Amino acid sequence: MTQTFDFTNHSHRRYNPLNNRYVLCSPHRAKRPWQGAKEEIKKTLLPDYDPKCYLCPGNIRATGDVNPNYETTYIFPNDYPAVKLDQPDYTEDAQKNGLKKKLFKTQGVKGKCFVICFSPKHNVTIPLMSIDELTTVVNTWQTLYNDLLLETQQKVAPYKYLQIFENKGFAMGCSNPHPHGQAWCLDVVPTEVEDELNNMEKYYKENSSHLLGDYVQLEMQEKVRIVAENDSFIVVVPYWALWPFETLLISKEHLKSIRDFTDKHKYDLASILKTLTIKYDNLFNTSFPYSMGIHQEPFECSHEHHECAWFHMHFYPPLLRSATVKKFCVGFEMLGEAQRDLTSEQAAARLQELDGEKHYMELVK
């Protein structure tokens, strides 16, 4: 008897057009990983203000600098930056030849790193902030992008790309619970971003249309993987997702960067960020950890990359079955290719049924 292929039961690979790689999907291994995963709801015990926190208003940081008594967002140069501007240029050793020249390739990297405190309150996170407060965060991102772009245009600094991101939770290596993100501005375009732009350019040349523009239209037609949506943005569990509850936030219209945002766009981004992160927290009744980052137009790039860039945000959360069970990329995933155990559609269905307005702490009152 001939079987019909079943996407919820049979192994298959899904192609990611943004990075030109495949993800192995093995849905029969964990069709419903959330069943029976009920977590005890625990209240956060963090105070509004922690005198020992390096990021709270008025406190002394590790380097001796003192934070102002800020009342909204606060941004400052990272005290321990991953890249610096004040270093000599790297010059290739003229004596390096043969195999060394082929295999030991090196580039110097210069830049500046920033810390962005989302709120003066030590015990809040994005889902617990108001939309107005989150709009202020988005305004801060836009102002930083515009200021650094201006420095680049005026040849004050050699920046090419600004990577804005947030690591939330100890599971993602975040040692300070104070709500904050980071921004690294580099004189190179990072590999992940460069790969996406190259694939967007290739898609445009082959189809005379934008990859993410077409993808938004397809997801809106199928309506299977949509987690949240408003006038300006859509959030989906991407068809090619790797992480269990990975999501992709995409602008519906062709916005190349946060520089293109109107007040309406900024409000809508703040609103959908709150909706998505509330759903995340409600999934396992926990403050949901993730790595989140914005991908957008570089400051300096080719004309093709300039035309193809499309604002979007990646959310990579590690939790799989509960607040304490995480997915690890090991074994085949490190040695073969990316792999996941539940389909994007199953993950999306779970997120779709969750409340996106009331936080789990409010739901049990």
Beta strands, then each sheet from edge to edge (+ up, - down):
strand 1: 12-16
strand 2: 21-25
strand 3: 74-77
strand 4: 111-117
strand 5: 161-168
strand 6: 180-186
strand 7: 226-229
strand 8: 233-236
strand 9: 247-251
strand 10: 290-295
strand 11: 312-316
strand 12: 338-340
sheet 1: 1+ 2- 12-
sheet 2: 3+ 4- 6+ 5- 10+ 11- 9+ 8- 7+
end
